[in-house]
Amino acid sequence: VWIVEAGLLPAVWFAAMVSFIFVLLAAGAAAAAAQRDGGCERDRGACLAKDSGVDEEALLQHGATLREVSKHLALATCSVGAAVACSTDGSASGWCSGNQCCLGTSGKTYTCPSASIDHAPGCSHPKSYDCTGSSPTSAPPQPTPGPAPTLPTKCDTQPNPPSSWGQGTYIFSPTDNQTDIQAKINAAYASNGGQRPPNNGQFSDKRFAFLFQPGEYKVDVPVGFYTTVAGMGDHPDKVVFSGNKGVYCEQGARKFDMGALQTFWRSAENFKMEASHNWWGSETIGMLWAVSQAAPLRRVHAIHDVWVAQFQDRVGYASGGFMADSKVEGKLQFMGQQQWASRNVEASGFVGGAWSITHIGNSGNVPAAQCPPPPNEPIVTVQPTTPKVAEKPYIVSDGKKFSLHVPAVRTDSTGPSWAGDAPQDAVISFEHVYVATAADSAAAINEKIACENVQALVLTAGIYHLDEAILVDKPGFVVLGLGMATLKPTHGTAAITVAGGIGNVRLASVLLEAGWIHSKVLLDWGSPDKREAPTSVISDLFVRNGGPDHFQTFVETFVHIKTNNVIGDNLWLWRADHSVMAAMADTSSMFPTDNGLVVDGDNCIMYGLAVEHTLKTLTTWNGEGGQTYLYQSELPYGVFDTEFGKPGYVGYLVSPSVKTHKAMAIGVYSNFYNDVTVENGISAPTTATFTNALTVHLDEIGEIKHVINGQGGASTVANQGHFVVVCSPSR
């Protein structure tokens, strides 16, 4: 890339060189496959072990019996006609395939487990086990095969406190010199924040995490790009900010029509906010958090108002946002926010907003739902209780040692978890947490995950270049990022893969970024068989293609969820409409990504989902029983009608075969540079239930003719900046 940019080699020669390298790689892969197949002819059992992902020798080394090895191989490879172990219980030995007979240890013959029938002619006894699913119902039921086993490795207990937090993660104590703390914070903000130039640090390669141990701090903490601020108490009131401004975020640009529209990728959580700065008038005392997507507030106790947009000459535009598990003793002031999701927030009032304000399980003075709203007021959507959720994991310090708290799943909840009788958190001591830094390879991280005593992974602030996917294949495993830890594949893999058939997994606070070699997906969750599993939760997941790179990057789908019972809590999936390559450019050839989110799993839920600019249907829901509470999307800017409108792509699709789906506050916006006509912003079968579906024409040309299924008027330049809403679509 450097040679091309420097003009030392024509781009076409560079492309030819890359193609030649890929041809060599493909030839090598074919040769390896041929060699492997030849080996299968010589040693079928060893090859089956390799193909199934089970290391036979490693299992034996870790104390597994031959019988256990045989069982792992059988369950991992069995299908009709496959070569499999004759038994898993020792009743028969050797290998068989199809309708063959196995010789039992007692001299009897048994039907091969991979036979298409339960009792083959010529065999004296039926199968000792079956994993083909083809036996008659009279056959005894067999357990569903699980994933290939994770092989434990002998690992030392992890140090507590960790031996290193990496370069960008800072742990502060109330006994530290406050001036020194302020200096570190100011240096980070000078790099990654401020309005001069506008949105300073938006594509910085610096990452910062500021973690405050219990106590009181009088420092001011401006929060810039790729910066996270978190208290380390087991209750928000254990860490108190009592300075003039406390923890705050100003909009990225002073000019009102830019405002906070690009104020992304930051967070603040788990503290009490006592700061009482007067921001722009006698009645604007409190916490300022003027942000758009990917900038959540969580587990905050604010004793005054919280302002989520900013007034500088005029109220600045903002396209947020998300707040959860918090208490605001004053009011939550939405001001010019286009849309906002508040989940399990208690406040004395919820005021303002532009288009779509959504309340999920909130308490206090929650406004009544309104659709259509009065003139110049937003649509208000109210879901009285949160159906099912678990709060994001968080780190706790007692001043000496650290632990990771993992909140339990709550159902039909209201208000913040820490203000009432919430289920007790699970607590993982850092002796069982691997703390990674950006210097770690993917292989090193995966080796630690495989350790029997490691129950969680903390990714400290930094950019992780991954030559293979981080693999989560343990039930109950936790992955927590700090400082917007950024995971970038370098070899066309996923960034994170979660194995099928496991549940109670937590993934939180990571930024996944496409690489320059094409990836099929960046977060690959589960397997196509949709095995039933306990609830897993994704919190504050941000994914992007484009932005900081001076060259093309590629990914086909951002997130693919194949497992049942997965909850998403604040996701932003963004194909870049601007980058370091161009201030505002979006053509179909730049940063190609087809889809944002594909959900195949059943009973999955999304709270605060945003997907923007992908080149085909942005969100596709194939699973049954799905639920979405606030959805914000922007269709791609630079496509032509033949690329997006005529193929029938939409912003939110529920597949025609789906029988049950619930969606509230679903918004699809357009800003086409070319004359594109989209028939419907949303497409769904009549079996799906929608509440408050809307479209908005942001700017430029083109149109969305209908909101949903032919219902609702057009969003065009004639009603630019105003929503068109269908409150209760007919079914």
C-alpha angles and dihedrals in degrees: 000000000000091000092052094046091048090054093240095123129028112250092236090058090049091051090050091051091051091049091050091052091052090050090053091048092050091049091050091050091051091050091049090050092050091049090048093051091050089052089052090060089055100040113015095175095054091047092050089051090052095046093048092054091244117130101213095192092047091052090052091048090054093056102268115148122234087252091056091048090051091050093050091050094046095050093044097052109026120127134134109302094002122141104251143158112281094232144356096212101053095255090121133020136213133027133297142170135209120338095351127128125241123212110238125217089247093054094259122123123236131200112252111261091232094056116124089232132049098237117027120205112262094028115105095211137034124249119305086219136354130212101163096085088224102102119110118266090255089070115097112265116258128208118258109259111255129214120287107283122264107240111226117227127204105258133170120243110271117251118259112227092034117251090232138012093189128244103298103041118092127190113203130194126198087239091060118104105272091213091057091049091050091049092055092048093048092049091054092049092049087058100039108021150043138079098263103104096016113260092006111199096016092141098025120145090219121104126192135188120182113194118187121203117218115295142070124302126191094190125114114235116199107191117217134177118316091009127128126190121196139168116225101215127114087236128036091240091063091077115049129188108200102162126114098275101006114186110354146152124211121202112270097239130038094213105095098224089058096033109133096341090116099032096121143143108041138099146189129200152156106032144099116250115210097158113127106191116162101230106187110334145016093272099044100087117141142051121343117210106161103175147132128210126344093026108105131178114210138174093002126152108202117184093197134034123307115220116201097185131040138233115219109153085325136008107285122234115255134181105195172148179328138258126173144173093010143128124219113189088192124038133300102235113203097178108166098356109140091209137351137182119209115185124186092348123150116206139156088234144356110214138183133347135159113237119348127013117178130196120196117181093337124159138198119046098356113175122236119263113264129192123181090024127210116269115294093011129108130249107262118208120189127193101180097208134024104245097212133342144140120212121242117276116254139192122247127196129193089194094268111039135029135225135183116232117207113193118220125244113270126198129207091000133167130195129005119328095228096053097065144020099310121166112273117266121247108241124213116191114223088244082080098040124088111215108206129195130202088260090069119099121226089249091055091049092048091049089056092047088055091056110112094225097047112096101166144026124217115196108204122213113297146080114282116205105204125198089185135021122273101247121214108190103149124094112242095018119152128211115188125178127206127202093011091299103211122216117199123179115221100186105046097268130125116273092227130014122190114198121238122255097032127107145181089059119153124204117179144170105359132135115216116201131191118243131217092260111073116261122194092214138353100209112032109183121186136333133288094255090071094220114201112255139163118273118291124192133211113197126188099351116173123185131180145174112205134001112105099036126098090206139047120288127193140206128151101207127011101208130009118185114192100160125087123245101029119150123202116202112188113346128175117187110185134185102195119256089180134023144157086284094060135006093226117358133137124166127157090253096056118091094342116217122158103195138015104201131007117184117193096157123097125241095018120155132202125197116188101358121179125180123175141191104343114156099239133027105335100212126018121187115196100156127091124249096022123164132194126186111192119354124190123186141165119204116229114283106211104043125114125234091254089057101047116001102047095044087058100241117168141189096246125018130186107191115247093242094059113110102188129033133144123200130172130186097006113178130187119184132189135206104165119181089197132046099275123163117201113193096207133009089207130029123191141147119261089252090070120089118221129183123191104356114181145176130200131195102217101183146309120044141308126067149238102227098198137014100223135354094341093312125120130034129279127282106218141143087280092070098027114168094014124102127237109210137191104197099191113010113212115249 
